[in-house]
Amino acid sequence: MGPVSPALAPEKRRIFNFPGWRDNAYVQLLQEEAVERGYELAGRPDFDEALRELTSPERRGVIHVQWTSPVTEWAVDAKDARRRADLFLDALYSAKQWGRRILWTLHNVLPHDVVYPKTALMLHERLAELADAIHVISPGTVELASAHYALPPEKVVGIPHCSYDGVYGDAPTDRAAAREAIGARPDGTAAMFFGWIRPYKGLEHLARAAEIAVGQGAEIEVLLAGRPQGAVDGILADLEAGPVRVTTHLQRVADEDVPTWFTAADVLVLPYRAILNSGNMFLAATYGLPIILPDAPHLVAEFGEEAWIRFFDHERPAESIAELLADGWFHQEEARAAARAFADARPPRAMAEAYADLVERLS
């Protein structure tokens, strides 16, 4: 049997996500309005299943490429990474031949903790060529990517990240009870690290910063909640053996417990070595929690006037974070109110409608 003509293939209001991580709260918020407009969501976390979808002429709908790390970074070696990247690009090309449109959300200039940088770079270069639209979250994305590859400006669509209002529930009103619930002490400053614990996130900077601050007389406790991934065992062991009080939950935090952790904390610290976008930042805003970010130029340019954000010096991260922890600025009600106002200005509905409008144009 010969190939089916695209004109005869069944037309569907359909979005195929790769990878198909259905439990990702950001993706759920992003695509909520599209679902209400009648789009069917599909997706495959498995690489081979995704290839079958992309190379099947009877499949229709927009292809939304989210994270590229499952293509290259889940390979067994450099040769396998290149093989997987070539297969993925060939499959996308085949899908375009059948009339399908490709949307790429550029979450990171390159995958975090990239193992196969040459192949990852090649994949992003080709995606920029193949994509019909490139969704960026940060206004600094195009400039940052330009050091590695070009993003055609006519393809770039900016849709900012939203708050997480309505996702995890309301914050508890009693902070002491929240701390008791997670096993933290009721006194002192609670500095939190939340989410995947990966090498690029620089947990050792927070550990050293807390140690410096405690040595100078501050009462600091580190709240550490998230699943370890990669070479972080030594960092975790040093933190546990050090002089700083630590409350740990080294696994995924259940959705219903997220508000408790963010209520128990006084400040969220993102001691990252590299960052383009961070959902944790918007999660913190949702719960009125001040944050400490690296002084990456694109972050300072976008958020430098925010009263709930402070920036550490990336050239002396531990010392700079220690100074910001000892200062106590995050205890001010104005800082927490500014975080909440930031979240109010970024409702999930606005992001979802902008995304649905983009999909409609592509469809």
KOLNULUM-462385 format. One record per residue (C-alpha): residue number from 0; y, z, x. Coordinates in steps of 0.001 Angstrom, whole numbers, plus 524288, in hexadecimal, padded with zeros to 5 digits. Layout:
BEGIN
- n|Y|Z|X
- NUM|Y|Z|X
...
This chain:
BEGIN
- n|Y|Z|X
- 0|80000|80000|80000
- 1|80D4D|7FC18|80574
- 2|81939|804E0|80673
- 3|8201D|808AF|7FA00
- 4|82D87|802A6|7F83E
- 5|8386C|80CC5|7F8D4
- 6|83DA5|8072E|7EC1C
- 7|830D9|80A82|7E573
- 8|82EF2|817EC|7EB85
- 9|83163|82348|7E234
- 10|83F6B|82803|7E31D
- 11|840E7|836D4|7E308
- 12|84BF8|84043|7E483
- 13|84517|846AB|7EFBB
- 14|84860|84D76|7FC94
- 15|83E30|84E68|80731
- 16|8413B|8596E|810AD
- 17|83C55|85A31|81E95
- 18|83855|86436|82230
- 19|834CD|868D6|8149A
- 20|83828|87729|8168C
- 21|838FD|87AD7|80844
- 22|83BC2|88936|80AAC
- 23|84844|88689|81253
- 24|85345|88CBC|80A7E
- 25|85D9D|88397|80FE6
- 26|85621|87767|80BE2
- 27|853AC|87D1C|7FE6A
- 28|86234|87F98|7FC74
- 29|865CA|87247|801E9
- 30|85CFC|86AD1|7F893
- 31|85E63|87314|7EC4F
- 32|86828|86A21|7E5AA
- 33|8604C|85E04|7E930
- 34|854A9|863EF|7E20C
- 35|85D3D|86695|7D63B
- 36|86147|8585C|7D674
- 37|85329|85444|7D547
- 38|84EE7|8523B|7E353
- 39|840F8|85567|7E6FF
- 40|83F8C|85CC9|7F3D2
- 41|83443|8597E|7FCC8
- 42|8315B|85CD7|80AD0
- 43|826DD|85EF4|814DD
- 44|826CF|868E3|81FE5
- 45|81B19|861E7|825CB
- 46|81EDD|856FA|82F12
- 47|8138B|84DCE|82BEA
- 48|81594|84F69|81D41
- 49|823EA|84C3D|81F06
- 50|82059|83FC3|82642
- 51|81792|83BA5|81B10
- 52|822C2|83DAE|8118C
- 53|82C6D|835FF|819B4
- 54|82358|82A88|81BF6
- 55|81EBC|82958|80DCB
- 56|825F0|81E0C|80728
- 57|823AC|823DE|7F9A7
- 58|82B75|8300C|7FD0B
- 59|839B9|82FBD|7F92E
- 60|845D4|83822|7F9F9
- 61|84F28|83D6A|80432
- 62|84954|84290|810D3
- 63|85021|84EE1|81580
- 64|84D6A|85255|823B2
- 65|85132|86073|8260C
- 66|84C0B|86660|832B5
- 67|84665|85DC2|83D56
- 68|83F78|86880|844F9
- 69|8325C|8665C|83DF8
- 70|8322F|85898|84369
- 71|83462|85B42|851DB
- 72|83383|869DF|85432
- 73|82653|86B9D|84D98
- 74|81FF3|8620C|856FE
- 75|8157E|8662E|860B7
- 76|81C1E|85FAA|86C5F
- 77|826DC|85601|86FED
- 78|81E4E|84A18|86D5D
- 79|81AAB|84F34|85FF5
- 80|828F9|85215|85CED
- 81|82C9B|843FA|85FC1
- 82|82117|83F07|857CE
- 83|82510|84745|84C22
- 84|83347|8432B|84D27
- 85|82F98|834C8|84DAB
- 86|82689|83636|841F4
- 87|83102|83D39|83A31
- 88|83B73|83316|83D47
- 89|83249|827D6|83A2C
- 90|82F02|82E41|82D35
- 91|83D68|82FDA|829DD
- 92|83FC8|821A4|82D64
- 93|834AC|81D90|82469
- 94|83A64|825A7|8195D
- 95|84798|81F23|81B38
- 96|840ED|811D8|81A90
- 97|83C39|815C8|80D13
- 98|84A11|818E3|808F5
- 99|84A14|82799|80AA5
- 100|8567B|82E7A|80F34
- 101|8569D|838C6|819DF
- 102|85F00|844FD|81A04
- 103|85F24|84D5A|82649
- 104|86470|85B2D|8269E
- 105|86878|85E13|8348F
- 106|865DB|86CA9|835AB
- 107|865AC|86CCF|8448E
- 108|86A5F|86341|84EE8
- 109|85CA7|864A9|854A4
- 110|851A8|86DBF|85063
- 111|852FB|87BE0|854B9
- 112|84B4B|87FB3|860E8
- 113|84850|87141|86287
- 114|83C03|86EAD|86A7D
- 115|83CB7|85FCF|86AE8
- 116|84B4C|85CEC|86C05
- 117|84A3F|84E7C|86FA3
- 118|841CF|84B6B|863E9
- 119|849E8|85404|85ADF
- 120|85621|84CF0|85F6C
- 121|84FEB|83FB0|85D2B
- 122|84BBC|843D4|84F8B
- 123|85972|8484D|84BF0
- 124|85F7B|83BDD|8515F
- 125|85674|8338C|8490F
- 126|8584C|83C02|83D09
- 127|866EA|83A11|83E36
- 128|86459|82B63|83DE4
- 129|85A54|82B88|832DE
- 130|860B6|8354F|829B4
- 131|868E1|83037|81E71
- 132|87059|83D17|81E02
- 133|87170|8486C|82783
- 134|8744E|8558A|82161
- 135|87B90|85EFD|82A44
- 136|87E3D|86D3D|8273E
- 137|88813|87062|831E1
- 138|89450|86817|833E8
- 139|891E1|86917|84286
- 140|884B0|8624B|841CA
- 141|8891F|85484|8450F
- 142|89076|858D4|8513D
- 143|88572|86189|85605
- 144|87B49|856F5|853E0
- 145|883B9|84CDD|85AE9
- 146|88014|852F0|86800
- 147|87221|84E5C|86558
- 148|87283|84348|85B56
- 149|87BAD|83C9D|851D9
- 150|87C78|83F3B|8434D
- 151|88218|83364|83C23
- 152|88E16|83913|8354C
- 153|88C2B|830E1|82919
- 154|87F18|8378F|826E2
- 155|883A9|8459F|828A2
- 156|8853C|84E04|81C78
- 157|889C8|85C0C|81DB3
- 158|88414|865E7|81421
- 159|88702|873D9|81887
- 160|87D10|87EC7|817B8
- 161|87E33|88776|80BBC
- 162|87C37|895F4|80997
- 163|86F24|89B40|80519
- 164|8744F|8A0C4|7F85F
- 165|86976|8A22B|7EE6C
- 166|85E52|8A054|7F80B
- 167|85A2A|8ADDE|7FCAA
- 168|8604B|8B705|7F2BE
- 169|86B46|8C0E6|7F302
- 170|86DCC|8CA25|7FE3A
- 171|86A32|8D880|7FC48
- 172|87618|8E116|7FA19
- 173|87149|8EC3B|802CA
- 174|87161|8E8D6|81139
- 175|86AC0|8F58B|8151A
- 176|85F9D|8F286|80BC4
- 177|85E91|8E4B6|8113F
- 178|85D53|8EA0E|81EFF
- 179|8532F|8F3C9|81ABE
- 180|84B90|8E8EB|81405
- 181|84A2D|8E123|820A7
- 182|847DA|8ED12|82935
- 183|8551D|8ED4C|82FEF
- 184|85D02|8F980|8329A
- 185|86878|8FC9A|8299E
- 186|87273|8FEAC|83475
- 187|878CC|8F5DB|83E89
- 188|87B52|8E747|83EE9
- 189|87051|8DE3E|83AC3
- 190|87112|8D107|841A5
- 191|86784|8C754|83BCA
- 192|86033|8BB91|84113
- 193|859F3|8B44F|835B8
- 194|850C2|8A8A8|8349C
- 195|847C1|8A16D|83DE5
- 196|8478C|8A7E6|84B53
- 197|847B9|89C62|854A5
- 198|84BDF|89ADE|862DF
- 199|85852|8932C|85FFE
- 200|85D53|89E17|8573C
- 201|8603A|8A6EF|862C6
- 202|85AE9|8B3C9|85D9C
- 203|85B68|8B91E|86B6C
- 204|86A3B|8B83F|86AEF
- 205|86AAE|8C12A|85F15
- 206|860CB|8CA72|8653C
- 207|868CD|8CB93|871A3
- 208|87588|8CCAB|869FE
- 209|87051|8D7EE|861DF
- 210|86BA8|8DEA7|86E4B
- 211|87934|8DD42|8745E
- 212|87FE4|8E278|8682F
- 213|8769B|8EE0D|86728
- 214|878D0|8F115|87584
- 215|88751|8F1DA|8728C
- 216|88541|8FB85|86793
- 217|883F4|8F2DE|85B92
- 218|87973|8F59B|85162
- 219|872A2|8E89C|84FBB
- 220|865F1|8E534|84900
- 221|8605E|8D776|84957
- 222|85A4F|8D282|83CBE
- 223|850BE|8C7C9|8404C
- 224|84AC0|8C02A|83518
- 225|8439F|8B363|836F5
- 226|83792|8AC8F|83BE0
- 227|83636|8AA6C|84A9C
- 228|833F7|89C88|84F32
- 229|832EF|897F8|85D38
- 230|83481|89F96|869D7
- 231|83B23|8ABCF|864A0
- 232|830B6|8B64E|866AF
- 233|83720|8BB56|8730B
- 234|84457|8BC7C|86C6F
- 235|83E67|8C405|8611E
- 236|836FD|8CD1B|86A44
- 237|8433F|8D005|8722F
- 238|84AEA|8D2C4|865D8
- 239|840BA|8DC27|86099
- 240|83FD2|8E337|86DBA
- 241|84E83|8E432|86FA3
- 242|85814|8EF0A|86C3E
- 243|85D03|8E8E8|85FA3
- 244|857B2|8ECB4|85255
- 245|850A8|8E123|84C38
- 246|84B80|8DEDC|83E86
- 247|8427A|8D31D|83E63
- 248|83BC1|8CAAB|83455
- 249|83532|8C00B|83C66
- 250|83155|8B71D|83159
- 251|837C3|8AF5B|826A4
- 252|8402D|8B7D3|81DF8
- 253|83C1F|8B6E5|80FB6
- 254|8468C|8B0EA|8070B
- 255|8482A|8BD56|7FF2B
- 256|84AB4|8C522|80B9D
- 257|8555C|8BC5F|8112A
- 258|86085|8C355|809F7
- 259|85BBF|8D07B|80F02
- 260|85C57|8CC21|81D41
- 261|869DF|8C642|81BDA
- 262|86EC4|8D271|814F4
- 263|8692F|8DB4D|81F7D
- 264|87054|8D3ED|82A50
- 265|87E68|8D5CA|82EAB
- 266|87F2E|8C8E3|835E6
- 267|87698|8BCEB|83810
- 268|875E5|8B845|84621
- 269|8727C|8AA2A|84945
- 270|87140|8AAA3|85829
- 271|86CE3|89C73|858BF
- 272|86D70|89428|864F5
- 273|86F7F|887F4|85CBA
- 274|87354|88645|84E92
- 275|877F7|87B40|845D5
- 276|875AD|8811C|8385A
- 277|86FEC|88E1D|83437
- 278|86B3B|8918E|826A5
- 279|86B64|89FE3|82A9D
- 280|87A18|89F45|82B79
- 281|87B21|89B46|81D42
- 282|870E8|8A52E|8194D
- 283|87914|8AFC3|81FBB
- 284|8852D|8AB41|8185F
- 285|87D98|8AC06|80BA1
- 286|87BB7|8BA93|80DEA
- 287|8893F|8BD1A|8135E
- 288|8840B|8BFA1|820FE
- 289|88CBB|8BCE6|82CE7
- 290|886C8|8B526|83805
- 291|887E3|8B2D8|846A1
- 292|88679|8A4A7|84B00
- 293|8869E|89DA4|8581F
- 294|893C6|897D2|85BBA
- 295|88F20|889C6|85AA4
- 296|89B5D|8815B|8592A
- 297|8971F|87B33|84C4F
- 298|8949D|888AA|84669
- 299|8A19C|88E17|84AF1
- 300|8A89B|8820A|845C7
- 301|8A24C|88348|8385D
- 302|8A199|89208|836A5
- 303|8AB47|897AB|84061
- 304|8B464|89CAA|835BF
- 305|8A9DD|8A3E1|82E2E
- 306|8AC03|8B2A3|82DFE
- 307|89D73|8B568|82CA2
- 308|89990|8AE09|83904
- 309|89B24|8B15A|84757
- 310|896EF|8A8F1|852E2
- 311|89051|8AD69|85F56
- 312|892D0|8A755|86C89
- 313|88715|89EBB|86FB9
- 314|8898D|8A064|87E52
- 315|8879C|8AF27|87D69
- 316|88002|8B08F|870B9
- 317|87A53|8BE45|871F4
- 318|886F3|8C486|8769E
- 319|88F0B|8BD5E|86C74
- 320|885F4|8C0E1|8612C
- 321|885FC|8CF18|865CE
- 322|894D1|8CF49|86502
- 323|8949D|8C9B0|8573E
- 324|88A63|8D3A6|852F3
- 325|89225|8DEFC|85884
- 326|89EC5|8DA6B|85222
- 327|89A3D|8DD54|84448
- 328|8A27C|8D29F|83DEF
- 329|89729|8CF4E|834D5
- 330|8983A|8DC82|82E09
- 331|8A53F|8D8A5|82800
- 332|8A4A9|8D58A|819A2
- 333|8AD78|8C9C6|81C03
- 334|8A2F2|8C397|8247B
- 335|89872|8C549|81A37
- 336|8A171|8C051|80F7C
- 337|8A4AF|8B450|817A5
- 338|8962D|8B159|81921
- 339|8942C|8B21C|80A94
- 340|8A024|8A999|80808
- 341|89A91|89F8A|81178
- 342|88DF4|89F53|80982
- 343|89569|89E2D|7FCAE
- 344|89C47|89212|801E7
- 345|88F2C|88B85|80483
- 346|88732|88C02|7F7F4
- 347|87997|88601|7F859
- 348|87CE8|87D47|7ECDE
- 349|8876B|87600|7F475
- 350|87E10|872DA|7FF88
- 351|8734C|86EB6|7F626
- 352|87C60|865B5|7EE8A
- 353|88168|85F34|7FAE3
- 354|87369|85CEC|7FF61
- 355|86F2F|85797|7F221
- 356|87AD4|84E4D|7F226
- 357|876AD|84977|7FFA0
- 358|868B8|84731|7FB29
- 359|86D9A|83FFA|7EF32
- 360|87566|836CE|7F7EE
- 361|8699B|8345C|8007F
- 362|860CB|83231|7F4C3
